[in-house]
């Protein structure tokens, strides 16, 4: 139903890459690889694999899986900006509701429309989680030393930041942004992924009249670096 996000994985362990496809409705479509020597083909198995609950009727699910020690893990990004994590998905009944191990994997928040992938960026044994989001750019998170590729992560994008955002929580006034780096632009996103147009002047963001809730401040600096700060009103 639009906005397809395909991911290839040998889900049924027959040696052929099947397809998990994210879609606008948030659910995943599962096509089994039924190719033969005569040609490539895929057969529809489920148009709503696991009946995933991603929080909205139109959640724009983005799947990515990784196999570790013969166990298949699934990460799903969505409109909410978080990442849902499912463990050992081959053990699940594809026609029953799947329950995530966590709906907020490693407490990562991309603001909106998160799109995760895992891979090795450096010439070593470490793994990185790469997350795209609505505002463009990529965030890199490195698996902690000694953990498996799908476990706890450390942000490399926001590491060693000296930026201070205060007061937090904010009342009926402004939030101050104190940084050694020059701020090129900012964006404020609410908890459902919508941009909130707020005044930014003299390193202050005016939250007067804004509804109570959780917000994410995206900072883009003149040196090309980016940071995300969560604030509560």
N, C-alpha and C positions, 0 to 999 in steps of 0.2 A: 504493500500500500504506500510505497514511496520511501525515499531516503534510505536505500539499501546499503548496508555495511557488511560486506561478506568477509568471512574468515574461514580458511581451509584448515581442516584437522581430521585425522583418522579417528573419528569418534567411535566407530564400531570395530576397530582393530582388525580390519581385513586387508591392511596394507595399501589401501587407496584413500586419497584425501577426500573427505566429505565436505559439505558446506554448512556452516552456521551463518545465518544472515540476519543482522539486526534490521529493524524497520521503524517506521514512524510511530506505530502503535506501541512500540517498546518491547514486544515479544520477539522471540527468535524463531526463524523458520529453519527447519532441518531437512536438507537434501542428502540422501545416501548416494554415494558414488556407485553406479551400476554399470560402469564402463566395461567393455569387452575388447578383444583384439580388433573387432570390426569398427569400433568408434567410441567416442566419449559421450557418456550420458549420465544424468542424475535423476533420481526418483524422489518425489516428495514423500517424506515420512510424517512430518508434523508442521503445521503452519503456526504453532504456538508452543514451542518446546518448553516444557516445564512450567508453563503459565506464569512467567516471572512477573513479580510486582515491582515495578521500577518507580512508582510514586505518582505517575500522571497517565491519563488516557493516551496522550501522545508523548511518549518518553524518549523516542529516538535512541533505542538501544544500540550499543556498539560492543560486540563481543570480542574477546581475545582469550585463547586458552594456551596452557603450557603443561607439558608432561614432565613430571619429576619422579624418578624411581617407580615407573609404571603406573603412576597415579595422575589422572588428568584433572587440572584445576581450571576454573573458568572465572574470568574477570569481565564485568559488564559495565561500561560507562553509560551515561544517560543525560537527559536534559537537566537533571538536578545538579550535575557537576561532581557527584561522589562516584565511588566505584564499589559495586557489589561483588562479593567474592564467594564462589561456590567450590567446595572441596569434593574430589572424587566423584565427578559427575557421571562417570560410566556406571556407577552403582545405583543411580537414580532411575526410576521408572519414567520414561519419556512422556507418558500420558498423565502423570500425576503432577501436583504442584510441587515445585522445587523450593526449598527454604535455604536462604543464603547462610553461610557461616558468619558473615558480617555484612551489613549494608553500608559500612563506611571503612573500607579497606585502608589501613595505615593512616586513617584520618586525613586522607588526601581530598582536597576540594579544589576543583578547577573552575569554580564559579558557575559554569553551565556547559552542557553538551561535552562531557568528558569522553575522551577516546584513548583507552590504554593500550600499550603494547610492552612486551618484555624482551630484552635482548642484551647482548654483550657489546658495549661501545668501546671498550679498551682491550688491549692485548694482555688480558689476565683472566682469572677465573671469576671475576665479579660480574654480577648482573645488574642491569638498570631497568627501572620502570619508566617509560616515557609516556607522558600524558599531554594530549592536545586539548584545547578548549575553545570556547566561543570567540575569545578575543584574539586568537592567533598565537603563534609562538608555541614553544614546547617546554614542559617542565621535566627535569630529570631527577629521579630518585634512585639511590644506590642501595642494594641489599646490604644489610649490616654484615660485618665479617662473621663467618661461621654459620650464617642462616642459609636456608634454601632460597632459590630464586623467587619464591612466592611469599616469603615471610616478611618480617619487619624491615622497613626501609628508612633511609635518611635522605632528606631533601638536599640536593646539591645546588639547586637553583637559589635557595634562600639561605644557604649556609653562610655563617660569619657576617650576617647583616648587622648593621649598626643603626638601622632605621627604627625610630620609636613612633608609635601611633597612640595618642592619648587625648582625653581620658577614655577608658574603655572598661565598662559601658559608658556610653555618651548620653547626656541628658538633652534638654532642649537648647542646644547650642552647637558649637563647632568641635570637630576633632582636629587636633594639631598633628602635623607630620613633620618630624624632626629627622633629617637625614644629612649625612655628609656628602651625599651625591646629589647632583642636579636633577630635579624631577622634570621630565619632558612632558608627560601626560598622565592622567589618572582616569579610572573608570570605577564606578560603584555599581555592584550587581547585588540584587536581593536574593533571598533564599530559593526562589523559584526560577532564577536565571534571567530575570529581566533587568535591563539597564535602568538605573535611577539617575536622572539628570540633576546633579547638585553643583552648587557654586564652589569653585576652588580658587582661593585668592590668598596671597601671603602665607602659603603653606597651611591653609586651613580649609577644611571641608565643612560647609554649613549643613547640619542635619536638622535645622529648625523645621518643624512641620512634617517631618518624616514619620511614617508609622513605626511603631515598635516592632522589633524583629532582628534577625541576623542579616548582616551585610558583609560583602567582600570588597575590599579596596584593592584594585589592581594598580600598581605603580610601574611606570615605564621610565627609566632613567636615560640620561643623555649618552651614557656609555654603552647602551644597548641591553643592559641587564633589566630584569623584572622581578617584582615581589608581589605576593598576595598577603593581605592582612585581614583577619576576621574581626569584625567589631559587632557589638551588640547594643541595641538601643531599647 
